[in-house]
Amino acid sequence: MNSNLSRRLIEIQRPFAAALALACALGTVNYAAAQGTASPSTPAIITPPEGNSAFLLGHAVGTQGYVCLPSANGASWTVNAARPQATLFTDFYGRQVQIITHFLSPDENPNPSAPDPIPFGSATWQSSMDSSKVWAQVLHSNSIAAGTDPSCPNSGAIPCLLLQAIGSQKGPAGGKVMTHVTFVQRLNTKGGAAPADGCSTAGDVGKQTLVPYTADYYFFRESR
């Protein structure tokens, strides 16, 4: 076989091999051991309760949505709850591999922590490996402003959060990576804050915008 063609085939096959190896690691061995995820040091208000430990970390690249709504001063940007969207990646043998997608969807299998009534849509993380899902919501006011702690260092970005799992679902083939999740932390946010202009008068009401952001999402489960 032509040597150039052989090298090209190897280059094409390598990312698929890495993804397959990661899928096997996440599906067949202890998750924390597979990824070597340590629980981050964070302020108490965004730290999961004792008895929970991080087992999975994904670096997110996505957008935060805003809609211009009336306010006491005319109009202001408000988070569009229907527009979170991100893809989470992890470094695996030097390559960025997609592991999770983040979006909004109905909680189809609520747990006892879920609110009543169930929202029309909840923050969702779905495994790219086995299609299992977890739904979560922010606990009360469990957030810190960006730029106020080493775990959330970038001033002017969207806040860092602690979310509690309010439901989960196995994948179609029985996969259950995300069904272990008890809490989710959003840390190291960069970008994503509402624009400084474009929404100040009644004439601006109804405008929408998507603001790019990056963040680290830590997924916790009950300690073993």
Rosetta blueprint (number, residue, H / E / L):
1 M L
2 N L
3 S H
4 N H
5 L H
6 S H
7 R H
8 R H
9 L H
10 I H
11 E H
12 I H
13 Q H
14 R H
15 P H
16 F H
17 A H
18 A H
19 A H
20 L H
21 A H
22 L H
23 A H
24 C H
25 A H
26 L H
27 G H
28 T H
29 V L
30 N L
31 Y H
32 A H
33 A H
34 A H
35 Q H
36 G L
37 T L
38 A L
39 S L
40 P L
41 S L
42 T L
43 P L
44 A H
45 I H
46 I H
47 T L
48 P L
49 P L
50 E L
51 G L
52 N E
53 S E
54 A E
55 F E
56 L E
57 L E
58 G E
59 H E
60 A E
61 V E
62 G E
63 T E
64 Q E
65 G E
66 Y E
67 V E
68 C E
69 L E
70 P E
71 S E
72 A L
73 N L
74 G E
75 A E
76 S E
77 W E
78 T E
79 V E
80 N L
81 A L
82 A L
83 R L
84 P L
85 Q E
86 A E
87 T E
88 L E
89 F E
90 T E
91 D E
92 F E
93 Y L
94 G L
95 R E
96 Q E
97 V E
98 Q E
99 I E
100 I E
101 T E
102 H E
103 F E
104 L E
105 S E
106 P L
107 D L
108 E L
109 N L
110 P E
111 N L
112 P L
113 S L
114 A L
115 P L
116 D L
117 P L
118 I L
119 P L
120 F L
121 G L
122 S E
123 A E
124 T E
125 W E
126 Q E
127 S E
128 S L
129 M L
130 D L
131 S L
132 S L
133 K E
134 V E
135 W E
136 A E
137 Q E
138 V E
139 L E
140 H E
141 S E
142 N E
143 S E
144 I E
145 A L
146 A L
147 G L
148 T L
149 D E
150 P L
151 S L
152 C E
153 P L
154 N L
155 S L
156 G L
157 A L
158 I L
159 P L
160 C E
161 L E
162 L E
163 L E
164 Q E
165 A E
166 I E
167 G E
168 S E
169 Q E
170 K L
171 G L
172 P L
173 A L
174 G L
175 G L
176 K L
177 V L
178 M H
179 T H
180 H H
181 V L
182 T L
183 F E
184 V E
185 Q E
186 R E
187 L E
188 N E
189 T E
190 K E
191 G E
192 G L
193 A L
194 A L
195 P L
196 A L
197 D L
198 G L
199 C L
200 S L
201 T L
202 A H
203 G H
204 D H
205 V L
206 G L
207 K L
208 Q E
209 T E
210 L E
211 V E
212 P E
213 Y E
214 T E
215 A E
216 D E
217 Y E
218 Y E
219 F E
220 F E
221 R E
222 E E
223 S L
224 R L
